[in-house]
Amino acid sequence: MKRTLGVCYYPEHWPEEKWAEDAARMAALGLTWVRIGEFAWSRMEPEPGRFDWDWLDRAIAVLGGAGLKVVLGTPTATPPRWMLDRHPDMLAVDAQGRPRGFGSRRHYCFSHRGYRTECARIVTELAQRYGRNPHVAAWQTDNEYGCHDTVLSYSEAAKTAFREWLAQRYQSPQALNRAWGNVFWSMEYSSFDEVGLPNLTVTEANPSHTMAFRRFASDEVAEFNRVQTQIIRKFSAAPIAHNYMGRITEFDHFAVGADLDIASWDAYPLGFLSDRLEVSAEHKRRFVRQGDPDFQAFHHDLYRAVGRGRWWIMEQQPGPVNWAPWNADPLPGMARLWAWEAFAHGAEAVCYFRWRQAPFAQEQMHAGLLRPDSAPAQAFEEAGKVAQELAAMPDVGTARADVALVFDYASAWAWQTQPQGRDFDYFRLVFAFYRGLRRLGLNVDIVPPDVADLSGYRLVLAPGVATLSDAFLGALKAFKGAALIGPRSNAKTVEFATPVPLPPNLPGLDAVVARVESLPPDVPVPLEGGGNLLHWREKIETGAEVVERAADGWPALIRSGGLHYLGGWPEDAVLDRMLTALCERQGISVEVLPEGLRRRDTDTHRFWFNYNPVPVEWGGVVIPPAGVHWEAL
């Protein structure tokens, strides 16, 4: 499939006489896609039941007339003010019982059935009108589910829907009591109507209650999205996407993705480095204008899995953003590098956010390809260069990796529910393993927790998966390569109880996690071979071969055949040692890369990306700061 560029555009923000000029400049720059409409409900339906489509008809005609393809967004992330008069209880409620107010966006509760009906109504009107429009070549549902902490709502609507969900899942309050262990602290219920939401309790709520609520909330997002996709498909054959965010784990993206044709995500590397990563101050200083060398790639691989091979970037940062604690200007070349890295990971399209910087409202400090005065910003020329390079480059396909890494949203909920240590975070753990693989120059496929076939891989990693699925355990039993499971894997049942037999309870592995401990950052566990375990440590009773041992004698890494279990969280140098040894045993070639230099293989080319602010020489080639280099394979 041909790789293409696009941009996000808001015709309702600009005088109509600018539209044709903007469209012509987009096409001349080499852009293919234009996303519109996702925030325009108040202009589509200014009053209840009174629709105004004329402006949108003209905007789509102007863009399409310039040869551009339209991604049309459903406007359900920003219900208009009159909607609250019709449904005053539609707002989400935070964990402290406070309703989220009107005046920005995402001001709705996923569980409010009245609002869900309103969404179905506007999506139906939109799809009927534009479903066969030749210029509308793709759709986007809503915008950034989970952004601004809006998945977990403690509203009356959520409570009612949660009780219905529990009744369907457990069938009787007695079964719920048994599953949750409600005999503890006299928490037993005699009716589903007695079950509240797991907030405002005197101390922590029952973790099984909390985990059930997390599963319910995730299901509500998937169902909300499904309502829209089912309507769109009645009127349009164009593919449907949703734009996810970075490090958002509040709902299961695989479940939402099952109803989509394309997974997309919104990539803001500098904002994410400033706002969403636990890294040293030195690391943040080094990459302040480039972004973390692995964070974008992780999400590229994750959403390639969510989209079952089809994925886009719907919003790519072009300059400083407005929402992070600090908002640096990208190093010259980074808007080009970020796009090429996405294409090397299999993206079909990269769309910059946004065309012109807005001079008003909340995002007026968020850069675009154009300045507010319509002069080109720095990324304008870089986007044009990428477009030219794409035209000259043969299509690059996605090369299958030797290594698979399991990612499980339910495990993120589990370890947020009961972290046991203040700094135990599932995303952080999995990302540490991903970074270790990237430091060795490896391609990585991220796979869902219910993956049933691992035969295409030589190494599989499953750190921190709270409950290993039957499908995965079956695939693991048949797997001929090497597998590294743990730490803290298979440590809970689906209902959040400690299983017996005790963890890790893996087929063919004689091992029991007898005790666990979480440790402050300044209390490492030294290993006999050098280096330390940090944050988390398990004391394993085992008859298996001990590969790595702690200085106090407890096994740290054990194996039986190709199956390995890791009983702690290794620091980077230890993880590199372990991963290198595993790769060598499996005949996987590694290339230890300098700091900030990353490699990605496609089926036709090998790419190097220099995230550093200084040149890097590698393989006889000097790659400039923010530089991209590729060679045919």
C-alpha positions in Angstrom: 0.0 0.0 0.0 1.3 3.5 -0.9 2.4 5.5 2.1 0.8 9.0 2.3 0.8 12.2 4.3 -2.2 14.2 5.6 -3.2 17.0 7.9 -6.0 17.9 10.3 -8.1 20.9 9.2 -11.0 22.8 10.7 -12.9 24.7 8.0 -15.3 26.0 10.6 -12.5 27.9 12.2 -11.6 29.9 9.1 -13.4 32.3 6.6 -14.8 30.3 3.7 -12.8 32.4 1.2 -9.6 30.7 2.7 -10.7 27.2 2.0 -9.8 26.9 -1.6 -6.4 28.5 -1.0 -5.7 26.2 1.9 -6.7 23.1 -0.1 -4.5 24.1 -3.1 -1.5 24.6 -0.7 -2.1 21.2 0.9 -2.2 19.5 -2.5 0.9 21.4 -3.7 2.8 20.3 -0.5 2.1 16.7 -1.4 -0.6 15.9 1.2 -3.3 13.3 0.4 -5.6 13.2 3.5 -7.5 15.9 5.4 -9.3 15.1 8.6 -12.2 17.3 9.4 -15.4 17.5 11.5 -14.6 15.7 14.7 -15.3 18.8 16.9 -18.0 20.5 14.8 -21.3 19.3 16.3 -22.4 22.8 17.3 -22.1 23.8 13.6 -23.7 20.6 12.3 -26.7 20.9 14.6 -26.9 24.4 16.0 -30.2 23.6 17.7 -31.8 20.3 18.6 -33.1 18.7 15.4 -32.1 21.6 13.1 -29.2 20.6 11.0 -26.9 22.8 8.9 -25.0 20.7 6.4 -24.4 23.3 3.7 -21.1 24.6 5.0 -19.8 21.0 5.4 -21.0 20.1 1.9 -19.0 23.0 0.5 -15.9 22.3 2.6 -15.8 18.7 1.5 -16.4 19.7 -2.2 -13.5 22.3 -2.0 -11.1 19.8 -0.4 -12.1 17.0 -2.8 -11.9 19.3 -5.7 -8.3 19.9 -5.0 -7.6 16.2 -5.1 -7.6 15.6 -1.4 -9.2 12.7 0.4 -11.4 13.5 3.5 -11.3 11.6 6.8 -14.7 12.6 8.3 -14.9 12.5 12.1 -18.0 11.9 14.1 -18.4 14.9 16.5 -19.3 13.0 19.6 -16.3 14.1 21.7 -17.7 17.7 21.9 -21.5 17.7 22.5 -22.9 21.3 22.1 -24.2 23.2 25.1 -27.8 22.6 24.4 -27.2 18.9 24.9 -26.8 19.5 28.6 -30.2 21.1 28.8 -31.6 17.9 27.4 -29.5 15.6 29.5 -28.2 17.4 32.6 -27.0 14.2 34.1 -24.8 13.1 31.1 -21.6 14.5 32.5 -18.9 12.1 33.8 -18.3 12.2 37.6 -14.8 11.9 39.0 -13.7 9.7 41.9 -14.4 12.4 44.4 -18.0 12.7 43.2 -17.6 15.9 41.3 -19.2 16.3 37.8 -17.0 17.2 34.9 -18.2 20.5 33.6 -19.0 22.1 30.2 -16.4 24.4 28.6 -13.8 22.2 27.0 -14.4 18.7 25.6 -15.1 15.1 26.4 -17.8 16.2 28.8 -19.9 13.0 28.7 -20.2 9.7 30.5 -19.8 6.6 28.3 -22.6 4.9 30.3 -25.3 7.6 29.8 -27.9 5.9 27.6 -29.6 9.1 26.6 -26.3 10.6 25.3 -25.5 7.4 23.5 -28.8 7.7 21.7 -28.0 11.3 20.8 -24.7 10.1 19.4 -26.4 7.4 17.3 -28.7 10.1 15.9 -26.0 12.5 14.8 -23.8 9.7 13.4 -26.8 8.4 11.4 -27.4 11.8 10.0 -23.7 12.2 9.1 -23.4 8.8 7.6 -26.6 9.0 5.5 -25.5 12.3 4.1 -21.8 11.6 3.4 -21.6 7.8 3.3 -21.4 7.7 -0.5 -19.7 11.0 -1.0 -16.8 10.3 -3.4 -14.5 12.6 -1.4 -15.1 11.0 2.0 -12.5 8.1 1.9 -12.3 7.3 5.6 -14.0 7.9 8.9 -12.9 8.6 12.5 -15.1 7.8 15.5 -15.2 10.4 18.2 -11.7 11.6 19.3 -9.1 10.2 21.7 -11.2 7.9 24.0 -9.6 8.1 27.4 -8.1 11.5 27.1 -8.4 13.8 30.2 -9.2 10.8 32.5 -12.8 10.3 31.2 -13.1 6.5 31.0 -13.8 6.0 34.7 -17.0 7.8 35.6 -18.7 7.5 39.0 -22.1 8.9 37.9 -25.6 7.5 38.6 -25.7 6.4 34.9 -22.5 4.4 35.4 -23.8 2.9 38.7 -27.0 1.7 37.0 -25.1 0.3 34.0 -22.5 -1.4 36.2 -25.2 -3.2 38.2 -26.7 -4.5 35.0 -23.2 -5.6 33.8 -22.7 -7.4 37.1 -26.0 -9.2 36.9 -25.1 -10.4 33.4 -21.6 -11.5 34.5 -22.5 -13.2 37.8 -26.2 -14.1 37.5 -26.7 -14.0 41.3 -25.3 -11.9 44.2 -24.2 -15.1 45.9 -22.0 -15.9 42.9 -20.6 -12.3 43.0 -19.9 -12.6 46.7 -18.0 -15.9 46.2 -16.0 -14.5 43.3 -15.0 -11.3 45.1 -14.4 -12.9 48.5 -17.0 -10.6 50.1 -17.0 -12.6 53.3 -13.9 -10.5 54.1 -14.8 -7.4 56.2 -18.6 -8.4 55.9 -18.9 -6.9 52.4 -21.5 -9.4 51.2 -24.5 -8.3 49.1 -28.0 -9.7 49.0 -28.9 -7.8 45.8 -27.1 -6.3 42.8 -28.9 -3.0 43.7 -26.8 -2.9 46.8 -23.5 -2.8 44.9 -22.1 0.7 44.6 -19.1 2.1 42.8 -15.6 1.5 44.2 -14.9 5.1 45.2 -15.3 7.1 48.4 -14.7 4.1 50.5 -13.1 4.6 53.9 -10.0 2.7 52.8 -9.2 0.8 49.6 -12.1 -0.9 48.0 -12.1 -4.7 47.5 -9.7 -5.1 44.6 -12.0 -7.6 42.9 -14.8 -4.9 43.0 -12.3 -2.4 41.5 -11.1 -4.7 38.8 -14.7 -5.6 37.8 -15.5 -1.9 37.5 -12.4 -1.4 35.3 -13.5 -4.2 33.0 -17.0 -2.8 32.9 -15.7 0.7 32.1 -13.6 -0.7 29.3 -16.6 -2.6 27.9 -18.6 0.6 27.9 -16.0 2.4 25.7 -16.1 -0.6 23.3 -19.9 -0.6 23.1 -20.0 3.2 22.7 -17.6 2.9 19.7 -19.5 -0.1 18.3 -22.8 1.9 18.1 -21.0 4.3 15.8 -19.2 1.8 13.6 -22.4 -0.2 13.0 -24.2 2.9 11.8 -21.4 4.1 9.5 -21.2 0.7 7.9 -24.8 0.7 6.9 -24.2 3.8 4.7 -20.5 3.7 3.8 -17.8 1.2 2.6 -15.0 3.5 3.6 -12.6 2.3 6.3 -13.2 3.4 9.9 -10.5 4.5 12.4 -10.2 5.8 15.9 -7.3 8.0 17.1 -5.9 6.5 20.3 -3.4 8.3 22.6 0.0 7.5 24.0 0.2 5.7 27.3 -3.5 5.5 27.7 -4.4 2.2 29.3 -7.8 2.9 30.9 -9.7 0.8 28.3 -8.8 -2.2 26.2 -7.7 -0.9 22.8 -7.8 -4.4 21.3 -11.5 -4.6 22.1 -12.3 -1.3 20.5 -10.0 -2.1 17.6 -12.0 -5.3 16.9 -14.8 -3.0 15.4 -12.4 -0.8 13.4 -10.6 -1.2 10.1 -7.7 1.0 11.0 -6.0 1.8 14.4 -4.5 5.3 14.6 -2.8 7.2 17.3 -1.9 10.8 18.0 1.9 11.2 18.4 3.3 14.1 20.4 6.8 13.0 21.2 7.9 16.2 23.0 4.8 16.4 25.1 5.0 12.7 26.0 8.7 13.0 27.1 7.8 15.9 29.3 4.6 14.5 30.7 4.4 10.7 30.6 7.8 9.1 31.1 9.7 8.2 34.3 13.2 8.9 33.0 16.1 10.8 34.5 16.5 14.6 34.2 19.6 14.0 32.1 17.6 11.9 29.6 14.9 14.6 29.4 17.5 17.3 28.8 19.3 15.2 26.0 16.0 14.5 24.2 14.0 17.6 25.1 13.7 18.7 21.4 13.5 15.2 19.9 11.4 13.0 22.2 12.3 9.7 23.7 13.9 7.3 21.2 11.6 4.5 21.9 8.2 5.9 23.0 6.9 6.5 19.5 8.1 3.2 18.2 6.4 1.3 21.0 3.1 2.8 20.1 3.7 2.2 16.4 4.1 -1.5 17.1 1.2 -1.5 19.6 -1.3 0.0 17.2 -0.1 -2.1 14.3 -1.3 -5.0 16.5 -4.5 -3.2 17.5 -5.3 -2.5 13.8 -4.4 -6.1 12.8 -1.7 -4.7 10.4 -3.5 -1.5 9.4 -2.6 1.7 11.3 -2.0 5.4 10.9 -0.8 8.4 12.8 -3.9 10.7 12.8 -2.1 13.6 14.6 1.6 14.1 14.3 3.2 16.9 16.4 4.7 19.5 14.0 6.0 22.0 16.6 5.5 23.0 20.2 2.3 21.8 21.9 0.3 23.6 24.5 -0.5 21.0 27.1 2.7 19.5 28.5 4.5 20.9 31.6 7.2 22.3 29.3 6.7 22.7 25.5 10.0 22.7 23.5 10.4 23.5 19.9 11.4 20.4 17.9 14.9 20.1 16.6 15.0 20.9 12.9 14.4 17.6 11.1 12.3 15.9 13.7 9.0 16.4 11.9 10.6 14.4 9.0 12.2 11.8 11.3 9.0 11.1 13.2 7.1 10.6 9.9 9.7 8.2 8.4 9.9 6.2 11.6 6.2 5.7 11.5 6.4 4.6 7.8 9.2 2.2 8.7 6.9 0.6 11.3 4.2 0.1 8.7 2.0 3.3 8.9 -0.2 3.8 5.9 -0.6 7.5 6.6 0.9 10.2 8.8 -1.3 13.3 9.3 0.1 16.4 10.9 -1.9 18.3 13.5 -2.8 20.9 12.4 -2.8 22.8 9.1 -2.9 26.3 10.6 -2.2 27.3 14.2 -5.3 28.6 15.8 -5.2 32.2 17.2 -8.0 31.6 19.7 -9.2 29.3 22.4 -7.4 26.5 24.3 -5.0 25.4 21.6 -3.7 28.8 20.3 -0.2 27.8 21.6 -0.3 24.5 19.7 1.8 24.8 16.5 0.6 23.8 13.0 2.2 23.5 9.6 1.3 27.1 9.1 1.6 30.0 11.6 -1.6 31.9 12.5 -0.7 34.4 9.8 -0.6 31.5 7.3 3.2 31.8 6.8 4.9 28.4 6.7 6.1 27.1 10.0 9.2 24.9 10.3 7.4 21.6 9.8 5.8 22.8 6.6 9.0 22.3 4.6 9.8 19.1 6.4 6.5 17.7 5.5 7.0 18.7 1.9 10.4 16.9 1.9 8.8 13.7 3.2 6.2 13.9 0.5 8.9 14.2 -2.1 10.9 11.3 -0.6 7.8 9.1 -0.4 7.2 9.7 -4.1 10.7 8.5 -4.9 10.8 5.6 -2.5 9.2 2.2 -3.4 6.5 1.1 -0.9 8.1 -0.2 2.2 6.3 -3.2 3.7 6.4 -4.3 7.4 9.0 -6.9 8.1 8.0 -9.6 10.6 10.0 -9.6 13.8 11.8 -12.4 15.5 10.6 -11.2 18.8 7.1 -10.9 20.2 6.1 -8.8 23.3 2.8 -9.3 25.0 0.8 -6.2 26.0 -2.3 -6.6 28.2 -4.5 -3.7 29.2 -6.2 -5.7 32.0 -2.7 -6.1 33.6 -2.4 -2.3 33.7 -5.7 -2.2 35.6 -4.6 -5.0 37.9 -1.4 -3.4 39.0 -3.0 0.1 39.3 -5.6 -1.6 41.5 -3.0 -3.3 43.7 0.5 -2.0 42.9 2.0 -3.3 46.1 4.8 -0.9 45.5 4.4 2.8 44.8 6.5 2.7 41.6 5.2 -0.6 40.2 3.5 0.3 36.9 2.7 -2.2 34.2 3.3 0.1 31.2 6.6 1.2 32.7 7.6 -2.5 33.1 6.7 -3.5 29.5 8.2 -0.4 28.1 11.5 -1.2 29.9 11.6 -4.6 28.1 10.7 -2.9 24.7 13.5 -0.4 25.2 15.9 -3.2 25.9 15.0 -4.9 22.7 15.4 -1.6 20.7 18.8 -1.0 22.2 19.8 -4.3 20.6 18.6 -3.2 17.2 15.7 -5.6 17.0 12.3 -5.4 15.3 9.5 -6.1 17.8 6.0 -7.3 17.2 3.6 -6.4 20.0 0.9 -9.1 20.4 -2.4 -9.2 22.4 -2.7 -11.3 25.6 -4.9 -13.9 23.9 -2.5 -14.6 21.1 -3.0 -18.3 20.1 -0.1 -18.9 17.8 3.6 -18.0 18.5 5.1 -20.2 15.8 6.4 -17.3 13.7 8.7 -16.1 16.5 11.9 -17.2 18.1 11.6 -15.2 21.3 8.5 -14.2 23.2 8.4 -11.9 26.3 5.5 -11.6 28.7 6.4 -9.4 31.6 3.9 -8.6 34.3 0.8 -10.2 32.7 -1.5 -10.6 35.7 -3.5 -13.5 34.3 -2.1 -15.6 31.4 -4.9 -16.5 29.1 -5.7 -20.1 28.2 -5.0 -19.2 24.5 -1.5 -17.9 25.4 -0.7 -20.8 27.7 -1.7 -23.2 24.9 0.5 -21.3 22.4 3.3 -21.3 24.9 3.1 -25.1 25.4 3.5 -25.6 21.7 6.2 -22.9 21.2 9.6 -24.1 20.0 11.5 -20.9 20.7 12.5 -19.2 23.9 10.0 -17.5 26.2 10.7 -15.1 29.1 7.7 -14.8 31.5 7.6 -12.5 34.5 8.1 -10.8 36.8 4.7 -10.9 38.4 3.1 -12.9 35.6 0.1 -15.2 36.2 -0.1 -13.9 39.7 -3.9 -13.3 39.9 -7.0 -15.1 38.7 -9.5 -13.3 36.5 -11.4 -12.3 39.6 -8.3 -10.9 41.2 -7.6 -13.6 43.7 -4.2 -15.3 44.4 -4.3 -18.6 42.5 -3.5 -22.0 44.0 -1.3 -23.6 42.7 0.8 -20.5 43.4 2.3 -18.5 40.6 3.8 -18.7 38.1 2.2 -22.1 37.5 3.7 -22.5 34.0 3.5 -25.8 32.0 6.7 -27.8 32.5 8.3 -25.4 34.9 9.0 -26.5 38.5 8.7 -23.2 40.3 6.7 -21.5 43.0 6.8 -17.8 44.0 7.0 -18.2 47.7 7.2 -14.6 48.7 7.4 -11.2 47.0 8.7 -7.8 48.1 8.5 -4.3 46.6 11.5 -2.1 47.4 12.2 1.6 47.5 14.4 2.9 44.7 17.4 3.1 46.9 17.2 -0.5 48.0 18.4 -2.7 45.1 18.8 -6.5 45.1 22.4 -7.3 43.9 22.9 -10.2 41.6 25.9 -12.6 41.6 26.6 -11.8 38.0 26.6 -8.1 38.6 23.9 -5.4 38.5 20.7 -5.3 40.4 17.0 -6.0 40.5 14.9 -2.9 41.3 11.3 -2.1 42.5 10.1 -5.7 42.6 11.6 -9.0 43.7 10.2 -12.6 44.0 11.7 -15.4 46.1 11.3 -18.5 44.0 11.4 -22.1 45.2 12.4 -24.2 42.2 13.9 -27.4 40.9 14.6 -25.7 37.5 18.0 -24.6 36.2 19.1 -21.3 37.8 20.5 -18.9 35.2 20.9 -15.8 37.4 21.0 -15.8 41.2 20.7 -12.9 43.7 23.6 -12.3 46.0 21.5 -13.6 48.9 21.1 -17.0 47.2 17.6 -16.7 45.9 17.1 -17.6 42.1 16.4 -14.5 40.0 16.1 -16.1 36.5 15.3 -19.8 36.0 14.6 -22.0 32.9 13.4 -25.3 31.8 14.2 -25.9 28.2 13.3 -22.7 26.3 10.9 -21.5 29.1 12.3 -18.9 31.4 10.9 -17.2 34.4 12.2 -13.9 35.7 11.6 -13.1 39.4 12.3 -9.4 39.5 12.5 -6.1 37.7 16.1 -5.9 36.2 17.9 -2.6 35.8 18.8 -1.8 32.2 22.3 -3.3 32.2 21.0 -6.6 33.6 18.1 -6.7 31.2 20.5 -6.1 28.3 22.6 -9.0 29.5 19.6 -11.3 29.8 18.1 -10.3 26.4 21.4 -10.7 24.6 21.9 -14.2 26.0 18.4 -15.2 25.0 18.9 -13.9 21.5 22.2 -15.6 21.1 20.7 -19.0 22.2 18.0 -18.5 19.5 20.3 -17.4 16.8 18.9 -13.9 16.7 21.4 -11.3 15.5 21.8 -8.3 17.7 23.5 -4.9 17.1 24.1 -2.9 20.3 23.3 0.6 19.3 24.7 3.9 20.6 22.5 6.0 22.8 19.7 7.7 20.8 20.4 5.7 17.6 17.6 3.3 16.6 17.2 0.8 13.8 14.2 -0.6 12.0 14.0 -3.1 9.2 11.3 -3.2 6.6 11.0 -6.0 4.0 13.0 -3.9 1.6 15.1 -1.4 3.6 17.0 -0.9 6.8 16.4 2.5 8.5 18.4 4.3 11.1 17.0 7.2 13.2 19.3 9.5 15.1 17.3 11.0 18.0 20.4 12.7 19.3 21.1 16.5 19.1 24.6 15.6 17.7 25.8 13.6 14.7 26.4 9.9 15.1 28.7 7.8 13.0 27.6 4.2 12.5 28.7 1.7 9.9 30.9 4.2 8.2 28.0 6.7 7.8 27.6 10.0 9.6 23.9 10.5 10.5 23.2 14.1 11.4 21.2 15.3 14.4 17.5 14.4 13.8 18.7 12.5 10.8 17.3 9.5 8.9 19.4 7.1 6.9 18.3 4.1 4.9 19.8 1.4 2.8 18.2 -1.3 0.6 18.4 -4.8 2.0 
